Amino acid sequence: MGRILLAALVVLALAGCGTGDTPSPSASSSATAEPSASADPTTEPSATPAPTSAVPPDEHPATGLAIVQFPGGSDDPASHVFVVESDGTLVQVTGRSGLSIGASRPNWSPDRSRIAFGPPKIGFAGVTGQVSVVNADGSGETVLSEGENPRWSPDGTRLLVSEVDDVTSEPRSIWIVDAANGELTDLGQGFNPQWLPDGERISFRRMIATDDGSFADAVYLMDLATGVTEELGTESETDVFWSPDGSSVLIAHDGSLTLAEPDGSGGQPFATGFDPVWSPDSTRVVFAYDFDENAVPLLAVVDLDGQTLWSGALGTEATWSPDGTRIAVEIPFPEPMVQVLDASSGEILFEYEGTSDPDWS
């Protein structure tokens, strides 16, 4: 892959700037806004129906969703992780032992047996706090390491975390944490780490010095078995997102998304937008393409043919249900709220006021 992939990704990222499909912005915040019908907004709407996305009749729309809430009010300002039961009730998962300082940003393990999470939203020590895990039933809560934004490996045995040293404040570094015993592996400086689907490699960004003495960030790929690192592209603020099945990669740069083969070849402009999240079956992508008057992102769902299935819903932190039928998002303004959307239409199915940080996958 090496230099061929480097050249391919740099060219693709540049080619994708400003040339993708722009979903038609909604005139309001309604999740049922009129969608853009195709990759070319000047063409007639396609008659191709959106995939069926009905919620199972015996299941609450938010079943299995992990969210964060402040259960103690003013008496206890620590936030904790809750999981939605099949009847829609919230069950507290973190802090049940009485020893927890609080929790935020939950992340389900691939087999949904455990949840990794970060420190509470307020009141934690250190620059980036700590990374912990808890069993799905609330037992076995354990602090593993310092750090933030834990991300499970595809096999559920390890976590990727980022950290800033509390004392020296050196550039952000990346670690792998063994989810069983907390053993740490230092991967060096970097940020925005992501697992590739094979679980044997990661991508990340790292600051580099340029010829004129300034600094920029570049995208890198690391083979975890050998430690060999390849530079994938030097365009600042570029991120790469591999599909769950490993068949495609999205390159996000300067407000544009480019869809390419997993080796970076065959790239095509995909959409104008940012913060893409793949569906579990790798056939659709939800992403933000604009903001409303309160600076809350406007969302759209597009299939791999560039067909816009819907647009106009609001939210951040989008996460797909494991069966791909629903999408949960956070509405941060004016008060935090988690909404559950139908993945085929963007219709709001349910909402939880006073909650944040949804995670389903």
C-alpha positions as CSV (number, residue, x, y, z in Angstrom):
1,M,0.0,0.0,0.0
2,G,2.7,2.5,1.1
3,R,3.4,5.4,-1.2
4,I,0.7,4.4,-3.7
5,L,-2.0,4.9,-0.9
6,L,-0.3,8.1,0.2
7,A,-0.6,9.6,-3.3
8,A,-4.1,8.3,-3.8
9,L,-5.5,9.6,-0.6
10,V,-3.9,13.1,-1.0
11,V,-5.3,13.4,-4.5
12,L,-8.7,12.1,-3.4
13,A,-8.9,14.5,-0.4
14,L,-8.2,17.4,-2.7
15,A,-10.5,16.2,-5.4
16,G,-13.4,15.8,-2.9
17,C,-13.3,19.4,-1.8
18,G,-16.5,21.2,-2.6
19,T,-17.6,18.8,-5.4
20,G,-19.8,16.3,-3.6
21,D,-23.6,16.0,-3.3
22,T,-25.2,18.5,-1.0
23,P,-28.4,17.3,0.7
24,S,-31.1,20.0,0.4
25,P,-31.1,21.9,3.7
26,S,-34.3,22.0,5.6
27,A,-36.1,25.2,6.0
28,S,-36.8,24.3,9.6
29,S,-35.6,21.8,12.2
30,S,-38.2,19.2,11.3
31,A,-36.9,15.7,10.9
32,T,-39.3,15.1,8.1
33,A,-37.8,17.7,5.8
34,E,-38.1,17.1,2.0
35,P,-35.0,15.1,1.1
36,S,-32.7,15.8,-1.8
37,A,-33.5,13.0,-4.3
38,S,-30.1,12.2,-5.8
39,A,-26.4,13.1,-6.0
40,D,-27.3,15.7,-8.7
41,P,-29.9,18.1,-7.1
42,T,-31.0,19.2,-10.6
43,T,-32.2,15.7,-11.6
44,E,-35.8,14.5,-11.1
45,P,-36.4,12.6,-7.8
46,S,-35.7,8.9,-8.0
47,A,-38.5,6.4,-7.6
48,T,-36.2,4.1,-5.7
49,P,-37.8,3.5,-2.3
50,A,-35.8,3.9,0.9
51,P,-35.0,0.7,2.7
52,T,-37.6,-0.5,5.2
53,S,-36.6,0.6,8.7
54,A,-39.5,-0.4,10.9
55,V,-38.8,-0.8,14.6
56,P,-39.6,-4.3,15.8
57,P,-43.2,-4.2,17.2
58,D,-42.2,-5.7,20.6
59,E,-39.3,-3.4,21.1
60,H,-39.1,0.2,22.4
61,P,-37.5,2.5,19.8
62,A,-34.5,3.1,22.2
63,T,-34.0,-0.4,23.5
64,G,-30.3,-1.0,24.3
65,L,-29.2,2.6,23.9
66,A,-26.6,3.9,26.3
67,I,-27.0,7.5,27.3
68,V,-25.7,9.9,30.0
69,Q,-27.8,11.6,32.7
70,F,-27.3,13.5,35.9
71,P,-29.3,11.4,38.3
72,G,-28.5,13.3,41.5
73,G,-29.6,16.8,40.6
74,S,-27.9,19.6,42.6
75,D,-27.1,17.2,45.5
76,D,-24.8,15.0,43.3
77,P,-23.5,16.7,40.1
78,A,-21.8,13.6,38.8
79,S,-23.1,12.2,35.4
80,H,-23.7,8.5,34.9
81,V,-24.4,6.0,32.2
82,F,-27.9,4.6,31.8
83,V,-29.2,1.9,29.4
84,V,-32.7,1.9,27.9
85,E,-34.7,-1.3,28.8
86,S,-37.2,-2.9,26.4
87,D,-40.1,-1.0,28.0
88,G,-38.3,2.4,27.6
89,T,-37.2,2.8,31.3
90,L,-33.6,3.9,32.1
91,V,-31.5,1.7,34.2
92,Q,-28.3,3.2,35.8
93,V,-25.2,1.1,34.9
94,T,-22.3,3.1,36.3
95,G,-21.9,4.1,39.9
96,R,-23.9,1.2,41.3
97,S,-21.0,0.0,43.5
98,G,-21.0,3.4,45.2
99,L,-17.3,3.9,44.4
100,S,-17.6,5.6,41.0
101,I,-16.9,9.3,40.5
102,G,-19.2,9.5,37.5
103,A,-19.2,8.7,33.8
104,S,-19.6,10.1,30.3
105,R,-19.2,9.1,26.6
106,P,-20.2,5.4,26.9
107,N,-19.0,3.0,24.2
108,W,-20.5,-0.5,23.9
109,S,-18.1,-3.5,23.3
110,P,-18.7,-5.4,20.0
111,D,-20.5,-8.2,21.9
112,R,-22.5,-5.7,24.0
113,S,-21.4,-7.4,27.2
114,R,-19.4,-4.3,28.5
115,I,-19.4,-0.5,28.3
116,A,-16.2,1.6,28.3
117,F,-16.6,5.2,29.4
118,G,-14.8,8.3,30.3
119,P,-14.9,10.6,33.3
120,P,-18.0,12.5,34.5
121,K,-18.9,15.7,32.6
122,I,-17.8,17.9,35.5
123,G,-15.5,17.5,38.5
124,F,-12.9,15.0,37.3
125,A,-9.2,15.2,38.0
126,G,-6.4,15.5,35.5
127,V,-6.3,16.9,32.0
128,T,-8.3,14.2,30.3
129,G,-9.6,12.1,33.2
130,Q,-9.8,8.4,33.2
131,V,-11.1,5.4,31.2
132,S,-13.2,2.7,32.9
133,V,-15.2,-0.3,31.9
134,V,-18.4,-1.8,33.4
135,N,-20.4,-4.9,32.7
136,A,-23.8,-4.4,31.0
137,D,-25.6,-5.2,34.2
138,G,-23.7,-2.6,36.2
139,S,-21.3,-5.0,37.9
140,G,-17.5,-5.1,37.7
141,E,-16.9,-1.4,37.3
142,T,-13.1,-0.9,37.0
143,V,-10.8,2.0,36.2
144,L,-8.4,1.0,33.6
145,S,-6.2,4.0,32.8
146,E,-6.0,7.7,32.4
147,G,-7.2,9.0,29.0
148,E,-10.4,9.8,27.1
149,N,-12.6,8.7,24.2
150,P,-12.2,4.9,24.6
151,R,-12.8,2.9,21.4
152,W,-13.1,-0.9,21.4
153,S,-11.1,-3.1,19.1
154,P,-13.2,-5.3,16.7
155,D,-12.5,-8.4,18.9
156,G,-13.5,-6.6,22.1
157,T,-10.2,-7.2,23.9
158,R,-8.5,-3.8,23.7
159,L,-9.3,-0.1,23.8
160,L,-7.8,2.8,22.0
161,V,-7.5,5.9,24.1
162,S,-5.9,9.4,23.8
163,E,-4.1,11.2,26.6
164,V,-2.4,14.4,27.5
165,D,0.3,14.2,30.2
166,D,-1.0,15.9,33.4
167,V,2.5,17.2,34.3
168,T,4.3,18.0,31.1
169,S,1.3,18.8,28.8
170,E,3.2,17.2,25.9
171,P,1.4,16.7,22.6
172,R,-1.5,14.2,22.8
173,S,-0.5,10.6,22.7
174,I,-2.3,7.3,21.8
175,W,-2.4,4.2,24.0
176,I,-3.9,0.7,23.7
177,V,-5.4,-0.6,26.9
178,D,-6.0,-4.3,27.6
179,A,-9.6,-4.4,28.6
180,A,-9.0,-7.4,30.9
181,N,-6.1,-6.1,33.0
182,G,-5.4,-2.5,32.1
183,E,-2.0,-3.2,30.6
184,L,-0.9,-0.2,28.5
185,T,0.9,-0.1,25.2
186,D,2.3,3.3,24.2
187,L,1.8,4.0,20.5
188,G,3.4,7.5,20.5
189,Q,2.1,10.9,19.7
190,G,-1.2,11.3,17.9
191,F,-4.9,12.0,18.1
192,N,-8.2,10.9,16.6
193,P,-7.3,7.2,16.6
194,Q,-9.6,4.7,14.9
195,W,-9.5,1.0,14.5
196,L,-9.5,-0.5,11.0
197,P,-12.0,-3.3,10.5
198,D,-9.3,-6.0,10.6
199,G,-8.3,-5.0,14.1
200,E,-4.6,-5.2,13.2
201,R,-4.2,-1.6,12.2
202,I,-5.2,1.8,13.3
203,S,-5.4,5.2,11.7
204,F,-4.7,8.5,13.5
205,R,-3.5,12.1,13.0
206,R,-0.2,13.6,14.2
207,M,1.3,17.0,14.1
208,I,4.3,17.4,11.8
209,A,6.7,20.2,11.2
210,T,6.6,21.7,7.7
211,D,9.4,23.2,5.6
212,D,8.5,26.8,6.6
213,G,8.8,26.0,10.3
214,S,5.1,25.8,11.0
215,F,3.1,22.8,12.0
216,A,0.3,20.8,10.3
217,D,-1.3,17.5,10.9
218,A,-1.1,14.4,8.7
219,V,-3.0,11.1,8.6
220,Y,-1.1,7.9,9.5
221,L,-1.7,4.2,9.4
222,M,0.0,1.9,11.9
223,D,0.5,-1.9,11.7
224,L,0.1,-2.9,15.4
225,A,2.1,-6.2,15.0
226,T,5.2,-4.5,13.5
227,G,4.8,-0.9,14.7
228,V,5.4,0.2,11.1
229,T,3.8,3.6,10.5
230,E,2.9,5.0,7.0
231,E,2.0,8.5,6.2
232,L,-1.3,8.5,4.3
233,G,-1.6,12.2,3.5
234,T,-0.4,15.6,4.6
235,E,-3.7,17.6,4.1
236,S,-4.5,19.1,7.5
237,E,-7.8,18.3,9.1
238,T,-8.3,15.2,7.0
239,D,-9.9,12.1,8.6
240,V,-10.5,8.6,7.1
241,F,-13.4,6.3,8.1
242,W,-13.4,2.7,7.0
243,S,-16.8,0.9,6.5
244,P,-17.5,-1.8,9.1
245,D,-17.1,-4.5,6.4
246,G,-13.8,-3.0,5.2
247,S,-15.0,-2.6,1.6
248,S,-14.8,1.2,1.4
249,V,-13.3,4.2,3.0
250,L,-14.6,7.7,3.4
251,I,-12.1,10.6,3.3
252,A,-13.3,13.7,5.1
253,H,-11.5,16.9,4.2
254,D,-12.5,20.6,4.2
255,G,-16.2,19.9,4.3
256,S,-16.2,17.3,1.6
257,L,-16.6,13.5,1.7
258,T,-14.9,11.3,-0.9
259,L,-15.7,7.5,-1.2
260,A,-12.9,5.2,-2.2
261,E,-11.8,1.6,-2.3
262,P,-10.2,0.4,0.9
263,D,-6.7,0.9,-0.6
264,G,-7.6,4.5,-1.6
265,S,-8.1,3.9,-5.3
266,G,-11.2,4.7,-7.3
267,G,-12.2,7.7,-5.2
268,Q,-15.4,9.6,-6.1
269,P,-17.0,12.7,-4.7
270,F,-19.6,11.5,-2.2
271,A,-21.2,14.4,-0.4
272,T,-20.6,17.9,1.0
273,G,-20.5,17.3,4.7
274,F,-18.6,16.2,7.8
275,D,-18.7,13.8,10.8
276,P,-19.8,10.7,8.8
277,V,-21.0,7.6,10.6
278,W,-21.4,4.3,8.7
279,S,-24.5,2.1,9.1
280,P,-23.7,-1.4,10.6
281,D,-24.3,-3.0,7.2
282,S,-22.0,-0.6,5.4
283,T,-24.7,0.5,3.0
284,R,-25.6,4.0,4.3
285,V,-23.9,7.0,5.9
286,V,-25.3,9.6,8.2
287,F,-23.4,12.9,8.3
288,A,-23.8,16.6,9.0
289,Y,-24.0,19.0,6.1
290,D,-25.0,22.3,7.6
291,F,-26.1,24.1,10.8
292,D,-29.4,25.5,12.0
293,E,-29.7,29.0,13.6
294,N,-28.6,27.6,16.9
295,A,-25.4,26.0,15.4
296,V,-26.8,22.5,15.8
297,P,-25.8,20.3,12.8
298,L,-28.3,19.3,10.2
299,L,-28.1,15.6,9.2
300,A,-28.7,13.6,6.1
301,V,-28.5,9.8,5.3
302,V,-27.1,8.9,1.9
303,D,-26.6,5.4,0.4
304,L,-23.5,4.3,-1.5
305,D,-25.0,5.4,-4.9
306,G,-25.2,8.9,-3.6
307,Q,-29.0,8.8,-3.2
308,T,-30.1,11.1,-0.3
309,L,-32.7,9.1,1.6
310,W,-33.6,12.0,3.8
311,S,-32.2,15.3,5.2
312,G,-33.1,18.0,7.7
313,A,-33.0,16.2,11.1
314,L,-30.9,17.9,13.8
315,G,-28.2,16.4,16.1
316,T,-24.7,15.5,17.0
317,E,-23.0,12.3,18.1
318,A,-25.0,10.1,15.7
319,T,-25.1,6.4,16.5
320,W,-26.9,3.6,14.6
321,S,-28.9,0.8,16.3
322,P,-27.2,-2.6,15.8
323,D,-29.9,-3.6,13.3
324,G,-29.6,-0.4,11.3
325,T,-33.2,0.7,11.7
326,R,-32.7,3.7,14.0
327,I,-30.3,6.5,14.7
328,A,-29.8,8.2,18.0
329,V,-28.5,11.7,18.2
330,E,-27.9,14.4,20.8
331,I,-29.6,17.8,20.6
332,P,-27.3,20.0,22.7
333,F,-29.3,23.2,22.6
334,P,-31.0,24.8,24.5
335,E,-30.9,21.8,26.9
336,P,-29.3,18.4,26.2
337,M,-31.7,15.8,24.8
338,V,-31.3,12.5,23.1
339,Q,-33.6,11.7,20.2
340,V,-34.2,8.4,18.4
341,L,-34.8,8.8,14.7
342,D,-36.2,6.3,12.1
343,A,-33.2,5.5,9.9
344,S,-35.3,5.4,6.7
345,S,-37.1,8.7,7.1
346,G,-35.5,10.8,9.9
347,E,-38.8,10.8,11.8
348,I,-38.4,11.4,15.5
349,L,-39.6,8.2,17.3
350,F,-38.7,9.0,20.9
351,E,-36.7,11.4,23.0
352,Y,-35.2,11.7,26.5
353,E,-34.8,15.2,27.9
354,G,-31.8,15.9,30.1
355,T,-29.6,13.2,28.5
356,S,-26.6,13.2,26.3
357,D,-23.8,11.1,24.8
358,P,-25.8,8.3,23.0
359,D,-24.1,5.1,22.0
360,W,-25.7,2.1,20.4
361,S,-22.9,0.4,18.4
